[in-house]
Amino acid sequence: MANLEGKKLGLLLSTPPTHPNAETVAQLSKAAQHAKVQVYLYLIDEGVKNLENPTIRDLTDSGVKLSVCAYGCQQHKVSTDGYGPDVTFCGLVVLSQIVTGCDQFVAFN
């Protein structure tokens, strides 16, 4: 098996917590971190609703870098209040940086 330590994985989640993609992203993130891969997760569209999903939110405790589309939060009426520095509310420029800055990028739509 290849050594993945130090690699970067970018993930995009655009589906709500009720969709199986949320669990898939959580499990993939955990597996990648176990392999010492740095994980960058961007929530967009209905994916912003996963801010209220403990399975996704708890990923930041283990070091996943979580970025959330601020416009998506506004559109889906998801509050941006009360989150600490482990959640970054931003725009598509950050998503673009994740796409270009990671070794692999996977979108879950």
RODO-2510 file (C-alpha; in nm, 4 decimals, decimal comma):
residues 109
     n   res          X          Y          Z
     1     m     0,0000     0,0000     0,0000
     2     a     0,1268     0,3456    -0,0884
     3     n     0,2330     0,5855     0,1818
     4     l    -0,0303     0,8597     0,1899
     5     e     0,1090     1,0527     0,4835
     6     g     0,1173     1,4241     0,4124
     7     k    -0,1153     1,4065     0,1128
     8     k    -0,4186     1,6353     0,0908
     9     l    -0,7738     1,5228     0,0154
    10     g    -1,0430     1,7716    -0,0796
    11     l    -1,4086     1,6762    -0,0392
    12     l    -1,7208     1,8581    -0,1524
    13     l    -2,0575     1,7721     0,0006
    14     s    -2,3693     1,9243    -0,1541
    15     t    -2,6358     1,6911    -0,0145
    16     p    -2,8313     1,7191     0,3141
    17     p    -2,7689     1,5060     0,6239
    18     t    -3,0503     1,2694     0,5241
    19     h    -2,8623     1,1650     0,2089
    20     p    -2,6205     0,8676     0,2346
    21     n    -2,3390     1,0909     0,1031
    22     a    -2,3059     1,2531     0,4461
    23     e    -2,2132     0,9214     0,6078
    24     t    -1,9851     0,8323     0,3163
    25     v    -1,7980     1,1617     0,3523
    26     a    -1,7640     1,1108     0,7270
    27     q    -1,6249     0,7585     0,6879
    28     l    -1,3914     0,8592     0,4040
    29     s    -1,2628     1,1504     0,6124
    30     k    -1,1919     0,9233     0,9077
    31     a    -1,0149     0,6662     0,6899
    32     a    -0,8039     0,9362     0,5246
    33     q    -0,7058     1,0826     0,8594
    34     h    -0,6138     0,7376     0,9848
    35     a    -0,3711     0,7237     0,6896
    36     k    -0,2353     1,0644     0,7991
    37     v    -0,3947     1,2470     0,5043
    38     q    -0,5003     1,6089     0,5619
    39     v    -0,8728     1,6444     0,4820
    40     y    -1,0409     1,9606     0,3560
    41     l    -1,4220     1,9467     0,3501
    42     y    -1,6351     2,2093     0,1783
    43     l    -2,0122     2,2170     0,2365
    44     i    -2,2185     2,3777    -0,0390
    45     d    -2,5834     2,3974    -0,1481
    46     e    -2,7944     2,1667     0,0738
    47     g    -2,4710     2,0327     0,2169
    48     v    -2,4589     2,3358     0,4472
    49     k    -2,7374     2,1696     0,6457
    50     n    -2,4712     1,9241     0,7662
    51     l    -2,3518     2,1930     1,0072
    52     e    -2,6287     2,0555     1,2293
    53     n    -2,5149     1,6958     1,1674
    54     p    -2,2952     1,5823     1,4599
    55     t    -2,1287     1,3173     1,2429
    56     i    -1,9945     1,5889     1,0119
    57     r    -1,9353     1,8567     1,2772
    58     d    -1,7323     1,6204     1,4950
    59     l    -1,4831     1,5702     1,2112
    60     t    -1,3255     1,9031     1,3036
    61     d    -1,2306     1,7571     1,6420
    62     s    -0,9919     1,5214     1,4656
    63     g    -0,8460     1,7893     1,2395
    64     v    -1,0659     1,8036     0,9300
    65     k    -1,0581     2,1564     0,7877
    66     l    -1,4250     2,2505     0,7452
    67     s    -1,5271     2,5301     0,5088
    68     v    -1,8909     2,6224     0,4541
    69     c    -2,0477     2,8278     0,1770
    70     a    -2,1778     3,1435     0,3452
    71     y    -2,4173     3,2103     0,0565
    72     g    -2,5543     2,8558     0,0866
    73     c    -2,6195     2,9143     0,4562
    74     q    -2,8121     3,2293     0,3716
    75     q    -3,0140     3,0529     0,1009
    76     h    -3,1007     2,7528     0,3207
    77     k    -3,1526     2,9580     0,6366
    78     v    -2,8708     2,7856     0,8255
    79     s    -2,7363     2,9992     1,1079
    80     t    -2,3672     3,0894     1,1037
    81     d    -2,3723     3,2021     1,4670
    82     g    -2,1976     3,0226     1,7499
    83     y    -1,9272     2,8406     1,5551
    84     g    -1,5672     2,8670     1,6593
    85     p    -1,2521     2,8965     1,4534
    86     d    -1,2791     2,5328     1,3403
    87     v    -1,5516     2,6317     1,0888
    88     t    -1,4751     2,8790     0,8105
    89     f    -1,7657     3,0520     0,6359
    90     c    -1,6488     3,1577     0,2941
    91     g    -1,7162     3,1716    -0,0780
    92     l    -1,6214     2,9824    -0,3887
    93     v    -1,2683     3,1228    -0,3953
    94     v    -1,1854     2,8934    -0,1034
    95     l    -1,3412     2,5981    -0,2842
    96     s    -1,1249     2,6788    -0,5859
    97     q    -0,8163     2,6813    -0,3626
    98     i    -0,9109     2,3436    -0,2171
    99     v    -0,9583     2,1949    -0,5645
   100     t    -0,6217     2,3189    -0,6885
   101     g    -0,4319     2,2694    -0,3624
   102     c    -0,5195     1,9067    -0,2902
   103     d    -0,3666     1,5915    -0,4324
   104     q    -0,7146     1,4453    -0,4857
   105     f    -1,0589     1,6025    -0,4911
   106     v    -1,3906     1,4171    -0,4727
   107     a    -1,7372     1,5719    -0,5040
   108     f    -2,0421     1,4122    -0,3426
   109     n    -2,3487     1,5549    -0,5149
***
